[in-house]
Amino acid sequence: MAFDFQKTNIADLLVITPKLFRDERGYFLESWKQSDFREAGINEEFHQDNHSLSSKGVLRGLHFQKSPEAQGKLVRVITGAVWDVAVDIRKDSQSYGKWYALELTEENHRMFYISPGVIRHAL
């Protein structure tokens, strides 16, 4: 498997660390592999890929969609760092009201999978 999937205190919220393959030229990593993600329980069918650039100190705000438009999100940082927070607002969830935060950086290469119905806030 090309990834390490770490569970959090919120159901269906995962921290994903890809394996890096380094040599004198730099490094290579897989950022998505459907079979590995499915094996980890991520069954999203991704239809859209977005890229944003924020100036230092920018608060991106809260991200949430109601069903049937709710989407899972796979978040990563290419340059710099972001403090990413997710809050479970799914009323039928055992982790309702709980939150989880982590720093995503260009150095740690971690990704954050946020399932539909969980609200996300990024600094």
The 8 nearest C-alpha neighbors of each residue, nearest first, counted from 0:
[[1, 2, 35, 3, 18, 17, 34, 32],
 [0, 2, 18, 17, 29, 3, 35, 32],
 [3, 1, 17, 16, 0, 18, 4, 15],
 [2, 4, 16, 15, 17, 5, 1, 18],
 [5, 3, 15, 14, 2, 13, 6, 16],
 [6, 4, 14, 13, 15, 3, 7, 16],
 [7, 5, 13, 14, 12, 4, 8, 11],
 [6, 8, 9, 13, 12, 5, 10, 99],
 [7, 9, 10, 6, 99, 94, 97, 98],
 [10, 8, 7, 94, 12, 11, 97, 87],
 [9, 11, 12, 8, 94, 7, 92, 93],
 [12, 10, 114, 13, 9, 113, 6, 112],
 [13, 11, 113, 10, 9, 112, 114, 7],
 [14, 12, 6, 112, 5, 111, 7, 15],
 [15, 13, 111, 5, 110, 4, 112, 6],
 [16, 14, 4, 110, 109, 3, 111, 13],
 [15, 17, 109, 3, 2, 110, 108, 18],
 [18, 16, 2, 1, 3, 19, 28, 15],
 [17, 19, 1, 2, 28, 20, 16, 29],
 [20, 18, 28, 27, 21, 17, 26, 29],
 [19, 21, 27, 26, 28, 18, 22, 25],
 [22, 20, 26, 25, 19, 27, 23, 24],
 [21, 23, 24, 25, 26, 20, 27, 19],
 [22, 24, 25, 21, 26, 20, 27, 19],
 [25, 23, 22, 26, 21, 27, 20, 19],
 [26, 24, 22, 23, 21, 27, 20, 19],
 [27, 25, 21, 20, 22, 19, 24, 28],
 [26, 28, 20, 19, 21, 29, 25, 18],
 [29, 27, 19, 18, 30, 20, 17, 26],
 [28, 30, 31, 17, 1, 32, 27, 18],
 [29, 31, 28, 17, 32, 110, 2, 75],
 [32, 30, 29, 33, 36, 35, 17, 2],
 [33, 31, 35, 34, 36, 29, 30, 1],
 [32, 34, 36, 35, 37, 31, 42, 38],
 [33, 35, 37, 36, 32, 38, 39, 31],
 [36, 34, 38, 37, 32, 33, 0, 39],
 [35, 37, 39, 33, 41, 38, 34, 32],
 [38, 36, 41, 40, 34, 39, 42, 35],
 [37, 39, 35, 36, 40, 34, 41, 33],
 [40, 38, 36, 37, 41, 35, 4, 42],
 [41, 39, 37, 38, 42, 36, 11, 35],
 [42, 40, 37, 36, 43, 39, 38, 11],
 [41, 43, 37, 40, 44, 36, 33, 39],
 [44, 42, 41, 45, 71, 37, 70, 114],
 [43, 45, 46, 42, 41, 71, 33, 47],
 [44, 46, 43, 47, 48, 71, 72, 70],
 [47, 45, 44, 48, 43, 70, 49, 71],
 [46, 48, 45, 49, 44, 72, 70, 50],
 [47, 49, 50, 46, 45, 73, 72, 74],
 [50, 48, 47, 51, 74, 73, 72, 46],
 [49, 51, 48, 52, 76, 77, 75, 74],
 [52, 50, 53, 49, 76, 59, 77, 54],
 [51, 53, 54, 50, 78, 77, 76, 55],
 [54, 52, 57, 55, 51, 59, 56, 58],
 [53, 55, 57, 56, 52, 58, 79, 51],
 [56, 54, 57, 53, 122, 58, 79, 80],
 [55, 57, 54, 58, 122, 53, 59, 81],
 [58, 56, 55, 54, 53, 59, 122, 121],
 [57, 59, 122, 60, 121, 56, 120, 53],
 [60, 58, 121, 57, 122, 120, 61, 53],
 [61, 59, 120, 58, 121, 62, 119, 122],
 [60, 62, 120, 119, 118, 63, 59, 121],
 [63, 61, 119, 118, 120, 60, 64, 59],
 [64, 62, 118, 61, 65, 116, 119, 117],
 [63, 65, 69, 68, 66, 70, 116, 62],
 [66, 64, 69, 68, 67, 63, 116, 115],
 [67, 65, 68, 69, 64, 116, 115, 70],
 [66, 68, 69, 65, 64, 70, 115, 116],
 [69, 67, 66, 65, 64, 70, 115, 63],
 [70, 68, 64, 66, 65, 115, 67, 116],
 [71, 69, 115, 72, 68, 64, 114, 116],
 [70, 72, 114, 115, 113, 43, 73, 69],
 [73, 71, 113, 112, 74, 70, 114, 115],
 [72, 74, 112, 111, 113, 110, 75, 71],
 [75, 73, 111, 110, 72, 112, 76, 113],
 [76, 74, 110, 103, 109, 111, 77, 73],
 [77, 75, 104, 105, 78, 103, 80, 79],
 [76, 78, 105, 75, 79, 104, 108, 80],
 [79, 77, 105, 76, 80, 104, 106, 52],
 [80, 78, 105, 104, 77, 76, 81, 106],
 [79, 81, 104, 103, 105, 76, 78, 102],
 [80, 82, 103, 122, 102, 83, 104, 121],
 [83, 81, 102, 122, 121, 101, 103, 84],
 [82, 84, 121, 100, 101, 81, 120, 102],
 [85, 83, 100, 120, 99, 119, 121, 82],
 [84, 86, 119, 99, 98, 118, 120, 100],
 [87, 85, 98, 118, 117, 97, 88, 96],
 [86, 88, 117, 95, 96, 89, 97, 118],
 [89, 87, 95, 117, 96, 90, 86, 116],
 [88, 90, 92, 91, 87, 116, 95, 117],
 [89, 91, 92, 95, 88, 87, 96, 93],
 [90, 92, 89, 93, 95, 94, 88, 87],
 [93, 91, 95, 94, 89, 90, 87, 10],
 [94, 92, 95, 91, 10, 9, 90, 89],
 [93, 95, 92, 9, 97, 96, 87, 10],
 [96, 94, 87, 92, 88, 93, 97, 89],
 [97, 95, 87, 88, 94, 86, 98, 89],
 [98, 96, 94, 95, 87, 86, 9, 99],
 [99, 97, 86, 85, 87, 96, 100, 84],
 [98, 100, 85, 84, 86, 8, 97, 101],
 [101, 99, 84, 83, 85, 98, 82, 102],
 [102, 100, 83, 82, 103, 84, 99, 81],
 [101, 103, 82, 81, 83, 104, 80, 100],
 [102, 104, 81, 80, 109, 76, 101, 82],
 [105, 103, 80, 106, 107, 76, 79, 108],
 [104, 106, 78, 77, 108, 79, 76, 107],
 [105, 107, 104, 108, 79, 103, 109, 78],
 [106, 108, 104, 109, 105, 103, 16, 102],
 [109, 107, 105, 106, 104, 16, 110, 103],
 [110, 108, 16, 107, 15, 103, 75, 14],
 [109, 111, 75, 15, 74, 14, 16, 112],
 [110, 112, 14, 74, 73, 13, 15, 113],
 [113, 111, 73, 13, 12, 72, 14, 114],
 [114, 112, 72, 12, 71, 111, 73, 117],
 [113, 115, 71, 11, 117, 12, 116, 112],
 [116, 114, 71, 70, 69, 117, 113, 72],
 [115, 117, 89, 88, 114, 69, 118, 63],
 [118, 116, 87, 88, 115, 86, 114, 85],
 [117, 119, 63, 86, 85, 62, 87, 116],
 [120, 118, 85, 62, 61, 84, 86, 117],
 [119, 121, 61, 84, 60, 83, 85, 62],
 [120, 122, 83, 59, 82, 84, 58, 60],
 [121, 58, 82, 81, 57, 59, 83, 120]]
